[in-house]
Amino acid sequence: MTSIIGYMNGALGRALRFVLGVALIAYGLLVLGGIVGTVVAIVGLLPIALALRGHCVLELAAPRSTRAT
């Protein structure tokens, strides 16, 4: 799981999340339309925001490693 998170936090993973967000916004506004399209477009902002911040949603589900002292 940590290798996936590492990949998604890298440059290519961040770019893919940004493109996914733009695609969701375009699909929601141009194809679906209405309230459903607006909701999909708003959800598309999440991958863009996380890509700009440099974090991945999977980090919330991954177990935290503990260091023995």
C-alpha positions as CSV (number, residue, x, y, z in Angstrom):
1,M,0.0,0.0,0.0
2,T,2.8,2.4,0.8
3,S,4.3,1.9,-2.7
4,I,1.0,3.0,-4.3
5,I,0.9,6.0,-2.0
6,G,4.5,6.9,-2.8
7,Y,3.7,6.7,-6.6
8,M,0.6,8.8,-6.2
9,N,2.5,11.5,-4.3
10,G,5.1,11.6,-7.0
11,A,5.0,14.0,-10.0
12,L,3.2,11.5,-12.3
13,G,0.6,10.6,-9.7
14,R,-0.1,14.2,-9.0
15,A,-0.5,15.0,-12.7
16,L,-2.9,12.0,-13.1
17,R,-5.0,13.2,-10.2
18,F,-5.1,16.7,-11.7
19,V,-6.2,15.4,-15.1
20,L,-8.8,13.2,-13.4
21,G,-10.2,16.2,-11.6
22,V,-10.4,18.2,-14.8
23,A,-12.1,15.3,-16.6
24,L,-14.7,14.9,-13.8
25,I,-15.5,18.7,-14.0
26,A,-15.8,18.6,-17.7
27,Y,-17.9,15.5,-17.7
28,G,-20.2,16.9,-15.0
29,L,-20.7,20.2,-16.6
30,L,-20.7,19.4,-20.3
31,V,-22.2,15.9,-20.4
32,L,-24.4,15.4,-17.4
33,G,-25.6,18.9,-16.6
34,G,-28.1,19.9,-14.0
35,I,-27.7,19.2,-10.3
36,V,-26.0,15.8,-10.8
37,G,-23.5,17.4,-13.1
38,T,-22.8,20.1,-10.6
39,V,-22.2,17.6,-7.9
40,V,-19.8,15.6,-10.1
41,A,-18.0,18.8,-11.0
42,I,-17.6,19.7,-7.3
43,V,-16.3,16.2,-6.5
44,G,-13.8,16.8,-9.3
45,L,-12.3,19.6,-7.3
46,L,-11.1,17.1,-4.7
47,P,-8.5,15.3,-6.8
48,I,-7.3,18.7,-8.0
49,A,-6.9,20.1,-4.5
50,L,-5.1,17.0,-3.3
51,A,-2.8,17.0,-6.3
52,L,-1.9,20.6,-5.6
53,R,-1.4,19.9,-1.9
54,G,0.6,16.7,-2.6
55,H,-1.4,14.2,-0.7
56,C,-3.3,11.2,-1.6
57,V,-6.7,10.0,-0.3
58,L,-5.2,6.6,0.3
59,E,-3.1,8.0,3.0
60,L,-6.2,8.1,5.2
61,A,-6.7,4.3,4.8
62,A,-3.1,3.3,5.1
63,P,-1.9,2.1,8.5
64,R,0.6,4.5,10.1
65,S,4.0,3.0,10.8
66,T,5.2,3.2,14.3
67,R,8.9,3.5,15.3
68,A,10.1,1.5,18.2
69,T,12.1,3.5,20.7
